[in-house]
Amino acid sequence: MMNLTENFVKHLETNVFPVYFNTCRWFAGKARAQNTFHVRHRLPVGDAYILVVETTYHDGPSEFYQLPLTQVPAKVEIPDKGVLEKTAEGQIIDAIYDEAFRQNLYAQIYQSPSSQYATPFATQRGKALDDADTPDSITSRVLPVDSSNSAMLFGGKYFMKLYRKLFDQTNPEVEMVSFLTQHSQFRNLPAFAGSITWQRDGQPDVTLGMMQQAIKADKDNWSLTGDFLNDFMYGVPGGTFGINEAVFDQVALLGQRTGEMHLGLYSTTADAAFVAEPFDDTYRQFLLHRLTDLLDRRYALLIENYHKLDEPTQRLAWIFMEARELIDDFSREMLTRPLESKRIRIHGDYHLGQVLTDDGDFIIIDFEGEPEATIAERKIKHSPLKDVAGMIRSYHYAVSAKLFESTETRNISSEKLQTVSDRWYKLMRDTYLEAYLEAFGWPHPLFKSQNEINFLLLFFLLEKAVYELGYEISYRPSWVKIPLRGIVEVIREIEKIKEPTVRISRLGSH
């Protein structure tokens, strides 16, 4: 085991970490003014350690990161991005690049719940882990993926994700994947093979990593949808509106698989963390407060950047701004409208990029939840229609981005392109939603009535499009029209709901 003396740890904190962390894709603090790096915990794993490193900043809360650390001889070939420092004794490296460290992690999961390992870790073994794949027989390697986590592959069969940024609770993704694999019939996800958790006395456990069945997917569904859209787009300049029947089949299949995922997450008897719950007053207040806060910030941002928008986008923005009272009235219905539908744990960050294609079917991935939400918020139970709204908005983005950004359509007016994209999107939306609801059968406790479905879907579509608006204003001004168009569509639907009341009041005034 490497010798972590106090002087050496101080050297790492002062001289090594400030440089190394800022070269790592998984370090989220690069854009913040950093103060210090402190090793808060040293967790032994064989001859290596998992260091829990706290990063403090000039402003805002500190963050905690997992850094596996070990020492290997100088002659061992390690990728540059895995080397922290070269010394007279060898190389100090990120231990994921050390096979002994990887094998130790795998062995602990494989032999769970064996007490062979006296460690601060708790491991869980999942259904997807085959007895035949013993620690002695399996090989491993680090996957060349730069993301917010690190990935390792074992025997070409198991994918292990090491969570770099640590939170003061168990990871929602592990809970979701484990529940779906162990307690449901849903199989269109990489099945749960195991997890490793740091157990702390008197404090919540912290998830360090999860292992799943490895899959060989063709591409994600954003790319697949882009392929479908190519044929559609090539006909647009000639005035041809054509959609291959296979497109409808694929969209309907995704709707079905989404419904089956939510059926798998619907529970009345299992783990309390997954039991369906009603729309109680606390949850309703939470939804309204979040949407109202989002609207306030987006209106301010839109007003500040209004002069930067082109004329068609300004017209959409004006409709949104003029409809504030209508939107507020609709939003407040969340507090008073009778709702007997149920809410459950959901994917939380559901879009076309989270769905992989595999031999004509779909595999759903990345159950970590909304990236900007806290871990506690990611575990809140919602109507599954929040996921549905996310996917519908993703389809809107797919067609809008394809038509507005392609050279084939650059000579067509934005108004014409918007009309064409709306027609395509609405066909896909209706196809997806119909297949989704058919997956449940009727009636189902998750959805009390069609009226409730319509209201909740509009609420979450509005929330999603308003959320998207902030990103586009800040980073892609030319795309602001996409979420604005989504918002305007919701406004028009709200107006349709209100129209009967308006007509009755007018009749009563004569």
QUIFENZI-V843425 format. One record per backbone hydrogen bond with DSSP energy under -0.5 kcal/mol. NH is the residue of the N-H (numbers start at 0). CO is the residue of the C=O. E is the energy in kcal/mol with one decimal. If there is no record, write none. Layout:
BEGIN
nh: [NH;NH]
co: [CO;CO]
e: [E;E]
END
This chain:
BEGIN
nh: [1;3;4;8;9;10;11;12;13;14;15;15;16;18;19;20;22;23;23;26;27;29;31;33;34;35;37;39;39;40;42;43;44;47;48;49;50;50;51;52;52;53;54;55;55;57;62;63;64;65;66;66;68;69;71;75;77;81;82;83;83;84;86;89;90;91;92;92;93;94;94;96;97;98;101;102;103;104;105;106;107;108;109;110;111;113;117;118;121;123;125;127;128;129;132;133;136;137;140;142;144;145;146;146;149;151;152;153;154;154;156;157;158;159;159;160;160;161;161;162;162;163;163;164;165;165;174;175;176;177;178;179;180;181;182;183;188;189;190;192;193;194;195;196;197;198;198;202;205;206;207;208;209;210;211;212;213;216;217;218;220;220;221;223;224;225;226;227;228;229;230;231;232;233;234;234;235;235;236;237;238;239;240;241;246;247;248;249;250;251;252;253;254;255;256;257;258;259;260;261;262;263;264;265;266;273;274;275;276;278;279;283;284;285;286;287;288;289;290;291;292;293;294;295;296;297;298;299;300;301;302;303;304;305;305;307;308;313;314;315;316;317;318;319;320;321;322;323;326;327;328;329;330;331;332;332;333;334;335;336;341;342;343;350;353;354;355;356;357;360;362;363;364;372;377;378;378;379;381;385;386;387;388;389;390;391;392;393;394;395;396;397;398;399;400;401;402;403;404;405;408;409;411;416;417;418;419;420;421;422;423;424;425;426;427;428;429;430;431;432;433;434;435;436;437;438;438;439;440;443;446;452;453;454;455;456;457;458;459;460;461;462;463;464;465;466;467;468;469;469;470;471;472;473;474;475;475;478;479;481;482;483;484;485;486;487;488;489;490;491;492;493;494;495;496;497;498;499;500;501;502;503;504;505;506;507;508;508;509]
co: [46;1;2;4;5;6;7;8;9;10;10;11;11;15;15;16;19;19;20;23;25;26;28;31;55;55;53;37;51;51;49;41;47;44;68;42;48;66;40;50;64;37;62;35;53;32;54;165;52;163;50;64;48;92;90;72;75;78;79;81;91;91;89;86;71;84;69;90;81;67;92;93;94;96;97;98;99;100;101;102;103;104;105;106;108;110;115;116;196;194;192;191;125;127;129;131;133;133;152;150;142;143;144;148;161;159;140;157;138;152;153;153;211;151;157;158;209;149;159;160;207;147;161;147;63;163;170;171;172;173;174;175;176;177;178;179;186;363;188;210;210;123;208;121;205;119;196;199;197;168;195;195;160;193;158;190;156;214;356;356;351;354;351;219;220;221;222;223;224;225;226;227;228;229;230;231;231;232;232;234;235;234;238;239;243;243;244;245;246;247;248;249;250;251;252;253;254;255;256;257;258;259;260;261;273;270;271;266;342;340;277;279;280;281;282;283;284;285;286;287;288;289;290;291;292;293;294;295;296;297;298;299;300;301;302;304;305;309;310;311;312;313;314;315;316;317;318;320;322;323;324;325;326;327;328;329;330;331;331;332;444;276;381;348;350;351;362;218;360;357;355;187;353;369;373;374;375;376;343;382;383;383;384;385;386;387;388;389;390;391;392;393;394;395;396;397;398;399;400;401;405;406;408;412;413;414;415;416;417;418;419;420;421;422;423;424;425;426;427;428;429;430;431;432;433;434;435;436;436;446;443;448;449;450;451;452;453;454;455;456;457;458;459;460;461;462;463;464;465;466;466;467;468;469;470;470;471;475;476;478;478;479;480;481;482;483;484;485;486;487;488;489;490;491;492;493;494;495;497;497;498;499;500;501;502;503;504;505;506]
e: [-1.5;-0.8;-1.3;-2.6;-2.3;-2.0;-2.4;-2.7;-2.3;-2.9;-1.1;-0.9;-3.2;-0.8;-2.9;-2.4;-2.0;-0.5;-1.4;-1.3;-0.7;-0.6;-1.5;-0.7;-3.3;-0.6;-2.5;-0.9;-2.8;-1.2;-2.6;-0.7;-2.7;-2.3;-2.4;-2.9;-0.6;-2.5;-2.3;-0.7;-2.8;-3.2;-3.2;-2.4;-0.5;-2.6;-2.2;-0.6;-2.6;-2.9;-2.7;-0.6;-3.4;-1.9;-2.2;-1.3;-0.6;-2.3;-1.5;-0.6;-2.6;-1.6;-3.3;-0.8;-3.1;-3.3;-2.7;-0.7;-2.8;-1.5;-0.5;-2.1;-2.0;-0.6;-1.9;-2.7;-1.8;-2.1;-2.3;-2.7;-2.1;-1.7;-3.0;-2.5;-1.0;-3.1;-0.7;-1.4;-2.9;-2.1;-2.3;-2.2;-1.5;-0.6;-1.5;-1.7;-1.1;-1.0;-1.9;-2.4;-2.5;-0.5;-0.8;-0.7;-2.1;-2.5;-3.0;-2.8;-2.5;-0.6;-2.2;-1.9;-3.2;-3.2;-0.6;-0.5;-3.2;-3.1;-0.5;-0.6;-2.2;-0.6;-0.6;-0.5;-2.9;-0.5;-1.5;-2.5;-2.8;-2.3;-2.3;-2.6;-2.1;-3.0;-2.7;-0.8;-1.2;-0.6;-0.6;-3.0;-1.6;-2.0;-2.2;-2.9;-3.3;-2.7;-0.6;-1.5;-2.3;-0.9;-2.5;-1.7;-2.2;-3.6;-3.0;-2.6;-3.4;-0.7;-2.7;-0.6;-1.1;-3.2;-0.7;-2.0;-2.6;-1.9;-2.0;-2.2;-2.3;-1.2;-0.9;-1.2;-3.3;-2.3;-0.8;-0.8;-0.7;-0.9;-0.7;-0.6;-2.1;-2.7;-0.5;-0.7;-1.6;-0.8;-1.8;-2.3;-2.5;-2.6;-2.2;-2.1;-2.1;-2.4;-2.7;-2.4;-2.1;-2.4;-2.2;-2.1;-2.3;-2.0;-1.4;-1.0;-0.6;-2.5;-0.8;-2.8;-2.4;-0.5;-1.6;-2.3;-2.5;-2.0;-2.4;-2.5;-2.8;-2.3;-2.3;-2.8;-2.5;-2.1;-2.8;-2.5;-2.1;-2.3;-2.9;-1.8;-1.9;-2.7;-2.5;-2.0;-1.4;-0.6;-0.7;-1.6;-1.6;-2.5;-1.9;-1.5;-2.6;-2.4;-1.8;-2.0;-2.5;-2.6;-1.2;-1.2;-2.8;-2.8;-2.5;-2.3;-2.9;-2.3;-0.7;-1.0;-1.9;-1.7;-0.7;-3.1;-0.6;-2.7;-2.9;-0.6;-2.0;-1.4;-3.4;-3.1;-2.7;-1.6;-2.8;-2.8;-2.6;-1.6;-2.0;-0.8;-0.8;-1.3;-2.7;-2.2;-0.8;-1.6;-2.5;-1.7;-2.1;-2.5;-2.5;-1.5;-2.0;-1.9;-2.2;-2.4;-2.1;-2.0;-3.0;-1.8;-2.4;-2.7;-1.6;-0.8;-0.8;-1.2;-1.7;-2.3;-2.4;-1.9;-2.4;-2.8;-2.2;-1.8;-2.0;-2.7;-2.5;-1.6;-2.1;-3.0;-2.3;-2.1;-2.8;-2.7;-2.2;-1.9;-2.2;-2.4;-1.9;-1.1;-0.7;-1.2;-0.9;-0.8;-1.9;-2.1;-2.6;-2.3;-2.7;-2.6;-2.0;-2.3;-2.4;-2.4;-2.4;-2.3;-2.4;-2.4;-2.5;-2.1;-2.4;-1.7;-1.0;-0.6;-0.9;-2.1;-2.4;-1.8;-2.7;-0.6;-1.4;-2.6;-1.4;-2.0;-0.7;-1.9;-2.2;-1.7;-2.4;-2.7;-2.1;-1.7;-2.5;-2.4;-1.8;-2.6;-2.4;-1.7;-1.7;-2.0;-1.7;-0.6;-0.6;-1.9;-2.8;-2.3;-2.2;-2.0;-2.4;-2.2;-0.7;-0.8;-1.2]
END
